[in-house]
Amino acid sequence: MSILLCVALLVGQAELRPTVAIVPPVPERGAESWIGYAIADHLEARLLFHSRYDPKTVTRIYPLNVFGPRQALAAARAEGIDAAKPLDLKGATALIRQLGATHALTGTYTVDGRKVTLTWRFGEARGKAKAARFDLTDLSVGIDYLAAEILKALAQSSKGLEGHKLASLPLAALKPYAEAVQILAAQSLDPRARLVLPAAEVERARLLLSAATDAKPDFIRAWVMHGIASAMLGEMKVAEQSLIKAMTAAGEFEPTTTLGLFYLYDRQGKTADALKVLEEATQTHLGFLQGLGYLGQGYLRASESHEALRVFSLYQGRVPQSPWARVKRAEAMARTGNLDAAVADTRAVLNEWPASIMVLTALASRLIDANKLVEARQAIEEGLLKHPEHPALLTRLSHIALEEKKTDEALALAELAVQKLGDGRGETLAGYAHLNLGHALALLGREDEAIAALKKAHALGVDAEDIIILHRDPRLKELLNDGRNPFKVGAR
């Protein structure tokens, strides 16, 4: 088996705290794909745990920012990078730049029985490779070795690794856990996204997680993911019990535990508790970027715009080259009423990332906020010339057409966006496409179809912050008062 582990350095960029992005390695020659998720998940946990003691300040320092596999895969999807295939130097560099990371970890592998052979490169892909083999029945040994090599490449001491060892997992726990992680990777852990995966798939993941905890009763991350899957299915008592088992087994901070509690509290309507959990975790573990991102998103959803602005400013300070952090900071700024500055800041990001679909759609959103529809349309139409029928661009243009009262165009764009998106996404983009679809159908007098589309939008995570366009349209008064409409006044 061979795994290409490429840590590609963004040339010329230097930070005191390096930012490492972890992309699940992909299989070669028919190897099982869960192994890549097992490696990525373990390595993320290992690097987030890594710390060193500073005797001068009598504090523990966490020297890395870490983009976990979920963030790396989401960024790849957003930009049309196929992370299911081996990333060459060009692809790795593009992903690094999109994330704002200093290094990306990517790879391929094959399996020979239970043995995994790793081949890794630091720097450019054409550089000299190193190789090692380890046993899947003791993956933690291979991960510790790999973490040490990464720290050496970052010119950091690996001494702190000796103070914390990942627990060794039997294959009977590792395999079902990683298979479940792979399934749930398509579903956002933002509670706003609701359930995008088919319920049967979430249930299959939960059964796999049960198998993992049966094989390893103190497997913390498996209990947390079991709790999250249960919450996704609406079984809150089961979710609470699973998270209690996770916290009972945990002797120290586990980032997955924090995300599990955040997810559960938010789904229970305990917004303040959900945000508090992430506040504490991201203050003690400064490199926990996934938690920081969800925290900022949570404040936006709670209409606490100034807090969101604070959090995304922190995020940008930790990862200055992250275009996502910068456009989210601009979004928070727009929510505070500073529309012109939000447009200007987002336009500046697009000047640096002119090929980024994520940044382009963000600019269109800020232009819509500022009621600059002509400029917003121009930006999206230019993007469609480069990326025909991209669902994010179609969805945004459909929204613009609705604002411009071009109903037939809005309907056609929304229908195409829904067709291109499908339901198998963890982001709420599909929800926005269905919202536009329902709006256009209602304007054309197709009420039953409109209600069905709006129900789908609601199920996919669209909420009060996203339906201002419905309330602004006087032609939708009857629809907004329809008892079947999930967005009618007073509806939850």
Residue pairs with C-beta under 8 A, 6 or more apart in sequence:
1 28
1 31
1 109
1 110
1 111
1 112
1 115
1 116
1 117
1 133
2 28
2 108
2 109
2 110
2 117
2 118
2 119
2 131
3 25
3 39
3 107
3 108
3 109
3 110
3 116
3 117
3 118
3 119
3 120
4 25
4 86
4 106
4 107
4 108
4 109
4 119
4 120
4 121
4 125
4 129
5 25
5 105
5 106
5 107
5 118
5 119
5 120
5 121
5 146
6 87
6 89
6 92
6 104
6 105
6 106
6 107
6 120
6 121
6 125
7 20
7 103
7 104
7 105
7 120
7 121
7 122
7 123
7 150
7 153
8 89
8 92
8 93
8 96
8 103
8 104
8 106
8 123
8 124
8 125
9 102
9 103
9 122
9 123
10 93
10 96
10 97
10 101
10 102
10 103
10 321
13 102
13 321
14 102
15 102
15 320
17 63
17 64
17 65
17 286
17 287
17 318
18 63
18 64
18 65
18 102
18 103
18 154
18 156
19 64
19 65
19 66
19 67
19 99
19 100
19 101
19 102
19 103
19 289
19 318
19 319
20 47
20 64
20 65
20 66
20 67
20 101
20 102
20 103
20 104
20 105
20 150
20 154
21 67
21 71
21 72
21 75
21 95
21 96
21 99
21 101
21 103
21 104
21 105
22 40
22 43
22 44
22 47
22 66
22 67
22 68
22 69
22 72
22 105
23 40
23 69
23 72
23 73
23 76
23 83
23 87
23 95
23 104
23 105
23 106
23 107
24 36
24 37
24 39
24 40
24 69
24 72
24 73
24 83
24 182
24 185
25 35
25 36
25 39
25 40
25 106
25 107
25 108
25 109
26 33
26 36
26 83
26 84
26 85
26 86
26 107
26 108
26 109
27 33
27 35
27 36
27 108
27 109
27 110
27 111
28 108
28 109
28 110
29 110
31 109
31 110
31 111
32 111
33 182
34 175
34 178
34 179
34 181
34 182
35 109
35 111
35 116
35 136
35 178
36 107
36 109
37 69
37 178
37 179
37 181
37 182
37 185
38 136
38 139
38 174
38 175
38 177
38 178
38 181
39 107
39 109
39 139
39 142
39 143
40 68
40 69
41 69
41 178
41 181
41 221
42 139
42 140
42 143
42 166
43 105
43 143
43 146
43 147
44 66
44 68
44 69
44 255
45 166
45 221
45 254
45 255
45 256
46 143
46 144
46 147
46 161
46 166
47 64
47 66
47 147
47 150
47 287
48 62
48 64
48 66
48 255
48 285
48 287
48 288
49 164
49 166
49 252
50 62
50 63
50 64
50 147
50 151
50 160
50 161
50 164
51 60
51 61
51 62
51 63
51 160
52 60
52 61
52 63
52 157
52 159
52 160
53 59
53 60
53 61
53 160
54 60
54 61
62 285
62 286
62 287
63 156
63 287
64 154
64 287
65 101
65 286
65 287
65 289
65 318
65 319
66 287
66 288
66 289
66 290
67 75
67 99
67 101
67 289
67 290
68 289
68 290
69 185
70 185
70 189
70 290
71 99
71 289
71 290
71 293
72 83
72 95
72 99
72 104
73 83
73 185
74 426
74 427
75 81
75 95
75 98
75 99
75 324
75 358
76 82
76 83
76 95
76 98
77 83
77 425
78 98
78 357
78 358
78 392
79 94
79 95
79 98
79 355
79 356
79 357
79 358
80 357
80 387
80 390
81 87
81 91
81 94
81 95
81 98
83 95
83 106
86 106
86 107
86 108
87 95
87 104
87 106
88 125
89 124
89 125
89 126
91 106
92 104
92 106
92 125
95 104
95 106
96 102
96 103
96 104
97 321
97 353
98 323
98 324
98 353
98 356
98 358
99 319
99 322
99 324
100 319
100 320
100 321
100 322
100 323
100 324
100 325
101 319
101 321
103 150
103 153
103 154
105 150
107 118
107 120
109 116
109 117
109 118
110 117
111 136
114 135
114 136
114 137
114 171
115 133
115 134
115 135
115 136
116 133
116 134
116 135
116 136
116 139
116 142
117 131
117 132
117 133
118 131
118 132
118 133
118 134
118 142
118 146
119 129
119 130
119 131
120 129
120 130
120 131
120 146
120 149
121 127
121 128
121 129
121 130
122 149
122 153
130 149
132 142
132 145
134 141
134 142
134 145
135 141
135 142
136 171
136 174
137 170
137 171
138 168
139 168
139 169
139 174
140 165
140 166
140 167
140 168
140 169
141 168
143 166
144 161
144 165
144 166
147 158
147 161
148 158
148 161
151 157
151 158
151 161
152 158
167 218
167 219
169 177
169 216
169 219
170 215
170 216
172 211
172 212
172 215
172 216
173 211
173 212
173 213
173 215
173 216
173 219
173 222
174 212
176 208
176 209
176 211
176 212
176 215
177 208
177 209
177 212
177 219
177 221
177 222
177 225
179 205
179 208
180 205
180 206
180 208
180 209
180 212
180 222
180 225
180 229
181 225
183 197
183 201
183 202
183 204
183 205
183 208
184 197
184 202
184 205
184 225
184 228
184 229
185 426
186 196
186 197
186 424
186 425
186 426
187 193
187 195
187 196
187 197
187 202
187 232
187 426
188 196
188 426
188 427
188 428
188 461
189 228
189 259
189 263
189 294
190 294
190 297
190 428
190 461
191 262
191 263
191 266
191 267
191 274
192 297
192 301
192 428
192 461
192 463
193 426
193 427
193 428
193 431
193 460
193 461
194 431
194 459
194 460
194 461
195 202
195 232
195 233
195 459
196 423
196 424
196 425
196 426
196 427
196 430
196 460
197 232
197 424
197 426
198 423
199 233
202 229
202 232
202 233
203 229
203 233
205 225
205 229
206 226
206 229
206 230
206 233
209 222
209 223
209 225
209 226
209 229
210 226
212 219
212 222
213 219
213 222
213 223
213 226
213 245
216 222
217 249
218 249
219 249
220 246
220 249
220 250
220 254
220 256
220 257
221 246
221 254
221 256
223 242
223 243
223 245
223 246
223 249
224 242
224 243
224 246
224 254
224 256
224 257
224 259
224 260
225 256
225 260
226 242
227 238
227 239
227 240
227 241
227 242
227 243
227 246
227 260
227 264
228 239
228 259
228 260
228 263
228 264
230 236
230 238
230 239
230 242
231 239
231 263
231 264
231 267
236 264
236 267
236 268
239 264
240 264
243 257
243 260
243 261
243 264
246 254
246 257
246 260
247 257
250 257
253 281
253 284
253 285
255 281
255 285
255 288
255 290
255 291
258 277
258 278
258 281
258 288
258 291
259 290
259 291
259 294
261 274
261 277
262 274
262 275
262 277
262 278
262 291
262 294
262 298
263 274
265 271
265 273
265 274
265 277
266 274
266 298
271 298
271 302
274 298
275 295
275 298
275 299
275 302
278 291
278 292
278 294
278 295
278 298
279 295
281 288
281 291
282 288
282 291
282 292
282 295
285 291
286 318
287 318
289 315
289 318
289 319
292 311
292 314
292 315
292 318
293 315
293 324
293 328
295 311
296 308
296 311
296 312
296 315
296 328
296 332
297 308
297 328
299 305
299 307
299 308
299 311
299 332
300 308
300 328
300 331
300 332
300 335
300 465
301 463
301 465
303 335
303 465
305 332
305 335
305 336
306 332
306 336
308 328
308 331
308 332
308 335
309 329
309 332
309 333
309 335
309 336
312 325
312 328
312 329
312 331
312 332
313 329
315 322
315 325
315 328
315 329
316 322
316 325
316 326
316 329
319 325
323 349
323 352
323 353
323 356
323 358
323 359
324 358
326 345
326 346
326 349
327 346
327 349
327 358
327 359
327 362
327 363
329 345
330 341
330 342
330 343
330 345
330 346
330 349
330 362
330 366
331 342
331 362
331 365
331 366
333 341
333 342
333 345
334 342
334 343
334 366
334 369
334 370
339 366
339 369
339 370
340 370
342 366
342 369
342 370
343 363
343 366
343 367
343 369
343 370
343 372
346 359
346 362
346 363
346 366
347 363
349 359
349 362
349 363
350 356
350 359
350 360
350 363
353 359
355 386
357 383
357 387
357 390
357 392
357 393
358 392
360 379
360 380
360 383
360 393
361 380
361 383
361 392
361 393
361 396
363 376
363 379
364 376
364 379
364 380
364 396
364 400
365 396
367 373
367 375
367 376
367 379
368 376
368 399
368 400
368 403
373 400
373 403
373 404
376 396
376 400
377 397
377 400
377 404
380 393
380 396
380 397
380 400
381 397
383 390
383 393
384 390
384 393
384 394
384 397
387 393
389 416
389 420
390 420
391 417
391 420
391 421
391 429
391 433
392 429
394 413
394 414
394 416
394 417
394 420
394 433
395 413
395 414
395 417
395 421
395 429
395 432
395 433
395 436
397 413
398 409
398 410
398 411
398 413
398 414
398 417
398 433
398 436
398 437
398 440
399 410
399 432
399 436
399 469
401 407
401 409
401 410
401 413
402 410
402 436
402 439
402 440
402 469
402 473
403 469
407 440
407 443
407 444
408 444
410 436
410 439
410 440
411 437
411 440
411 441
411 444
413 436
414 433
414 434
414 436
414 437
414 440
415 437
417 433
417 436
417 437
418 430
418 433
418 434
418 437
421 429
421 430
421 433
422 430
423 430
423 460
428 460
428 461
428 462
430 460
431 456
431 457
431 458
431 459
431 460
431 461
431 462
431 466
432 457
432 462
432 466
434 453
434 454
434 456
434 457
434 460
434 462
435 453
435 454
435 457
435 462
435 466
435 467
435 470
437 453
437 457
438 449
438 450
438 451
438 452
438 453
438 454
438 456
438 457
439 450
439 469
439 470
439 473
439 476
441 447
441 449
441 450
441 453
442 450
442 475
442 476
442 479
443 473
443 475
443 476
447 479
447 482
450 479
451 479
451 482
451 484
451 485
454 485
454 486
454 487
455 484
455 486
457 486
458 486
458 487
462 487
467 487
470 476
470 479
470 480
470 487
471 480
479 485
480 487
480 488
480 489
481 488
481 489
482 488
485 491
